[in-house]
Amino acid sequence: MSQLPNRIASPPWWQLINWIADPLGFQNRYSQMYGDIFTMQLDGMGTYVVIGNPKMIQEIFNQDTRQFDVGRGNAIAEPLVGRNSLMLMDGDRHHRERKLLMPPFHGERLHTYAKQICLITEQVASQWQIGQSFVARTAMQTISLEVILQIVFGLSKGERYQQLKPLLTTWLDTTDSPLRSSILFLRFLQKDWGTWTPWGQMKQRQHQVHHLLQAEIDERRQKGSEGRTDVLSLMMAARDENGQAMSDEELRDELLTILFAGHETTATTLAWAFYQIHRNPNVCEKLLQELDGLEALSNPMDIAQLPYLTAVCQETLRMYPVIPVIFPRITKSPMKIGGYEFDAETVLMPSIYLVHYREDLYPNAQQFKPERFLEHQYTPSEYLPFGGGSRRCLGYALAQLEMKLVLATVLSQYQLALAERRPIKPQRRGFTLAPHWRCAVSGDWKTIEIIAVARLLRTLVLRGGAAPRQGISPPNLPSI
């Protein structure tokens, strides 16, 4: 039996607490101690070999996919996304499901969605008041949720839309801090003792979401989806090689997977992008000059090709990977990776965060420098914000398109400035990382309420109206 490399000596329960509370600090501490590879043991969850070496990660990506199980390594997500999620599948079933889900997220379909994304952004931004601060991440959540509802679920009005919109928000907010996120990692907290417990509240909201999605699926099956371009309708029309359609359970669970993978992540990344753009006046100025250089912003797909805008999005995704590690790979037989011998059933966990902050790849990695993506082409194992190999995020093209169009639409119409000067750090929010909330606790023997004191990311203040950007010089922004 081979020895796992660089085992962390602290007790598994202590490792789990630190992994939940501060996964980035955890990885920083042990990578400084052990280098590119170390083994952590999380109490009740298992043992994981964390890898921050791009060459080793590329070896993993190059392996025959049949040499790994990935779906069962994501079992922790089943209570949220359901057992029929693509995330939890392996082998032939994963291949079938991925092939069915691929068409709506690529090619000509993106052209269909592009103008809709711009329109949603304009509608949300039109509600901002000049001179009044707003929370960047909250605003981006509003946009991102509308994109999910309209483009993915195909809902933009009606009673079902009105019910789903606040329900999805409150459901996702159930794990909006490291403490509240612990229910996803500590199995003893996953007991449904009614709505007075966090798990009970989450399961009740999940049941309500399931009911509404099933009602929408039933209605589509009765009335048909001809002429509709939303992702749900395309999923319902898809057939595999045997002519089989996706079941209601598969449709419902995949919709929730897209919600968790595409809503929270995109909103968070956009918030970080606005933060860094307005924290770095030179970046803001270059970006505005590029946007002003377009004769018109009427063709969204032209906007999506802008090189500096693309580089800004890439650098944001590098500095702030929403999920710090990619899906764990479980070896199905003994194998050798990077000179290390691993037995069958070893869980390998490549780290996006450790790779993205390597000084040999990204000099001055703590600095926001979009130019690095204009000067250098990174390999799939050196830059991997959407994962890699056969498990690369299915919606990565739509996510990048949404980022670019939201940024371009807002920046071309409004002048923004940071309202506060204090720096912001990431913190755990469920399985993801989001801008940090500073919280004060108050309460009595019955309840404890968490009150947001410093809201997510950086509050932004509108400094100008919805006038065209052409000819307007960038605002004089404070540095932090």
N, C-alpha and C positions, 0 to 999 in steps of 0.2 A: 504494500500500500504506500503510495507516494505521499511525501510530506507537503502540505500546502505552504506556500511561501509567506514569510513575514507575518506570522499570526500576531494580532494585537493582544497584549497580555491582560488588559482590564476585563472585568467580569462582563459576560454577555448582556446582563440587564443594564449595565452602565453604558455599554456601547449603543444599545437600542435607544436609551434616553437621549444620548448625544446625537444620534443619527436623526431622530425625530426633531429635536430642538434646533440643530444647526448642522445640516449635512455638508455645507461648504466648509465651515470651520473644522469639522470632523476630517474631511478629506485633506485639507491643508495641513493639519497637524500630523497626520500619519504619512502623508507623502513626503513631508520634510524629514520624517523619522526613517522611513523605509525606502523611499524612491518611487519608481514607476509601478510597483505592484505590492499589494499587501492584502491580508485576509482578515475580514471582520466577521464576528459572530454575533448576530442579533437575536436576543432572547425570544424564543417562540417563533422565530421566522426562518432561521437557518444560517448557514455559513456562506459567505460570498467572497470571491477573489476579485478585488477592485483593481482595474488595469488602466493606467494613464499613459501607456506607451503606444504611439500611433502604429509602429511596425507590428506590434503584437495584435493590436486591434484589426489591422489589415489582414493578418493571418486568420483571425476569426472570421472576418467577412469572406475570405477566400475559401473557407471550408465548405464542403457539400452541406447544404442546409439540412439534409437528413441526419447529419451527425449531431444535431442539437435539438432539444426541446426548448421552446421559448414560451409558448402559451401557458404551460403549467407553472412557469416561473412568474407569471403575472397574476396568479390566483388571488393575490391580495386585492386586486381591483374588481373581482367578481361581484361583491356586494353593491357596487355602484353601477357597473356597465352591464351586468348580467352574464350568464354562462354562454350565451350565443354570440358574444363579442368576438370580432376578429383578433383582438388582443390575446384572447385565451385559447386560440386554435393553433394546431400544429399539423404538419403533414399535408395530405391531400385535401383535407377540409379547409385548411388555411389557404391553400393554393386556389381552390374553387371560390371561396368567399372573396378573396382579394381580387380575383379576375372579374367577378360580378360587380364589385364596388368601384373598380378603376375608372370606367368611362366618364362618370359625372364630374370627376376632379381634374380632367386633363383636356387638352386640345381645344376644339371649338367651343366646348361648354364654358370655358373660362371667359371667352368673348361675351357670351350671354350674360354672365354674372357681373362683369366688370362695371357696366353702367349702373347696375342695381346697387353695387357697393358705393359708388360715388353719390348716388341719390340718397341713400340711407345716411351717409356721412353729412351731406348738406342739410338734411332734415334735422338731424340731432344738433349740429353746430348752430343752426339758426335759432335755437332756443337759448343759447348762451347770452348773457347780458354783458354789455361792454363795461369794463371797469370792475366787474365782480369776479372773485376767484371761483374756481371750480376744481374738483379733484380729477386729475388726469385719468387715473385708472377707472374711476366710476364712469366717466364720459366714454372711455373706450369700451367698457363693458356694455354700455347701452348700445353702441354701434355694433359690436361683435355679436351680441344677442339677437339684434334685428337681422343681421346677416344669417345667423343660424336659422331663425324662425322663417324668414322669407325665402332664402336660397336653398336651405337644406330641407326644412319641414314643409315649405310651400304655404306658409300661413302669414298673412299680412293684415287680416281683419276678421271680425266675427267673434262669437262668444268663446270658441275654443282658443283662439289667439289671445284674447283678453285674460283667460284663465291661466294659460301656460306661461305667459311672460313673467308675472310676479312669482309664480310657483317655482320656475326654474332658477330664478335669482336667489330666493330664500333657500332652496335646496342646496345650491352650490356654496352658499355662504355658511352652511353648517360646519365646514372645516376651514374657517378663514383665519386661523392662527395656529401656531405650533401646538398649543395645549388642546384646542378643539380637534386638530388633525390626529391626535393620538388615538382616537377611536378607530382609525383605519389600520393601526399597527398593533394595538393591544386587543387581543381576541376576547379577553374577559369583559371588555367594555361593550362588546357587540351583542348586547342583550336587549330585546325589545320589551321594555317594561312600561310601555305607554309613552305618551307625548311629553311627559315630564323629564324624560331622559334624552340626551342628544341622539343616541342611536334610534330610539323610538320615533323621535321627530323626523329624522332622516328617512326612515323606512316608510313613515306615513306619507311624506311628500313624494317619495319614489313611487309608492302605490298610486297616488293621484296622477303623477306624470304618466305612468304606464296606462292608466285608464283613459286619459285624454289622447295619448298617441294611438292606442288601440281603436278608439272611436274614429280617429282620422283615417286610419288604415281601412277600417270597415267601410267608411263612407267612400273612399277612393275605389275600393273593390266594387261597390255597388254602382257608382256613377261613372267609373272609368277615369283615366288620366290623360286622355288623348289631347295633345297640344300643350301639355304642361312641361316645363323645363326644370322644375325643382328636383333636388337630389332624391327625395323620397319617391316621386313618380318614376324617375329613371331606375331606381332600385327595384321598384315593383314590376317594371316592364322587363328587367333583365332575366335572361335564362342561361343556365349552364349548358355544357356539352350534351347533356341528356334531356334537355328541354325543361328542366325543373326550375321553378321560381323559388325565391327566398320565402321562407315561412313567415307568419306574422311575428313569431318570437324572434326570429333572426332580424327582421326589419326593425323591430322595436329596440332590440339591444344594440344594433349598429347605429341607430339614430342617437342613442345615448352615448355611445362611444365617440361619435363625431362631436356631440355637444361637449363632452369633457376634454377631448383632444383639441378642439378647434375654437371654443369660446374663451375659456379662461386663459389659454396660452396666448392667443392672438391679442387679447385685450391687455395682458400684462406686458407683452413685448412692445406694443404700441406706446404704452405709458412710459416705459424705459426710453424708447426712442425720442419722445417729446422732451423727456428730462435731459438727455444728453445733447440733443440739438440746441436747446436753450441754455444749457450749461456751458456750451462751447460756441462763442460768437462766430468764430471762423468757420465752423461746420455749418451753422445756420446761414451765414452769408453765401457760402459756396452752393448750398442747396437751393436757396432762393434765386441765385443767379441762374442755376440750371433750369429751374421751373420757369423763370422769366424768359429764358431763351427759346421756349416753345412758342410758336406762333399762336397756338390755341391749345387749350386743355380739353378739347372736345373728344379726343380719341384716347380712351383709358389705356388701351394696349400700347400706345406710343409712350405714355407716361411710365408704364411698367418697364420699359427698356432703358430708361435714363440711367447712365452708369453711376453717377455719384449718389443718386437716390438708392440705387441697388446696393452700393457699398455701405451706405448708412444703415440700411436694414441688415446687411450681413454682419456688420460690426456690432450692432445691437444684439443680434442673436448669438454672436460669439461671447460677448461680455456677460450676457444674462440668459444662459440656457434655462428655459423654464423648468425642465426636468434635468437634474444634474448628472444622471446616469442613463444609459440606454437600456432597453429590455435585456434582462439577464439571459445568458445562454447556458443551458444545462447539458453537459456532455453526455452522450448516450453510450460512448465507449471510451477507453483510454486514448488520449491524444497528447501530442507535444506541441506547445505554443511558446515561442520565444525562448526555447531552450528549457522550459519547465515541463515536467511530466505531470499530467493530470489524470486521475482515475475517472471512471464513469461516474455520473451523478455529481460532478463538480460544477458549481454555479459560478460562471464567469460574468463579471459585470464591468464592461468598459465605461469609463468615466468621461462624459462630455466636458465637464468642468475642468478636470485636470489637464486634458489635452488642450483646451481653449486658452489656458493660462500658462502654457509652456513658453518660457522666454526664448528658447531656441527656435520656436516657430513664430511666436508673436512678441517681438522685442517691445519692452515697456507695455506689457500686457494689461496693466491696470489703467492705461490711458485709452481714451476713446479716439481711435484713429481710423476712420473709414478708408483713408488712402491705402492702407495695407492691402486691401482687396482689389485695388486698381493696379497695384505694383506686383502682386504675386498670386499665382494660381495654387490653391490648396487642394490636396487629395481628399477623397472621401473619408479617410481615417484621420486626417488632420483638422478637418472642419466638418462637424457632424451634428448640427443643432436639431436635425430631424431624425437622428438615428442613422442606421446604415444597413447595407446588405438587403436581404429579402424582407426585412422588417422595417424598412424606412417608412416614415409616416406617409400614409396614402394621400393625405390632403396637403402636402407641403407646397405644391404649386398654387393652390387656392389661398393658403395662408400667406405666402409671400406676396401674391397679387393684392390681397386685402391690405396688408401692411403698407405697400407702396401707394395704393390709391387713397387710403385714408390720410396718410401724411401729406401727399400732394394736394388733396382737396382742401384740407384745413390750412396748410401753409400758404397756399395760393390765394386765400381769401381773408385770412386773419393774421394780425400781428399778435404774438403771444409773448409772455415773459414769465419767468419764475417768480412766484410770490414770496418764497422763503429761501434762505441761504444754506440751511443745514443739509449735509449730505444724507443720502438715503441708502440703506443696505437691504439686500434680499432677506426674506424670511419664509419659512415653510407655510404653504397654504394647501392643505390636502397632500396630494402627491407632487405638487408643483412648488415653485418658488415665486414669490411676488414681492413687490415693494413693501417695506417694513411699516407696520402699524406700531406707534407708541401708544400703550394702553394704560389707563388708570382703572383700578378695581374699586368698586364700592358695592355695598349691599348689606343685607342683614342675614339672619339665620335661615331665611327661606330661599333667597336667591342671591346670586352674584352676577352683576352685569359688567360686561366689558365695554368701556366707553372709549371711542376713538378720540385721541387728543391731537396727534399729528397724523393727518390722513395719509392714505397710501401715496407713495411716490412723492411728487412735489406738486403742490397746488399751483395751477396755472391761472394767470390773469389775462383777460383779453385787453389788448392795448389799442386795437383798431377795429373798424367795422368790416363789413363784408365787401369792401372795395377790392377791385382786382389788384393783384400783387404788382402788376407792371408799373415800374417807375417809383415804387415805394422802397425807401432804404430800410434795411433791417433795423429793428429796435435796438437801443443801447441796453444790453442785457447785463445783469449782475453776474459776477462769477462766484463760485462757491468754494 
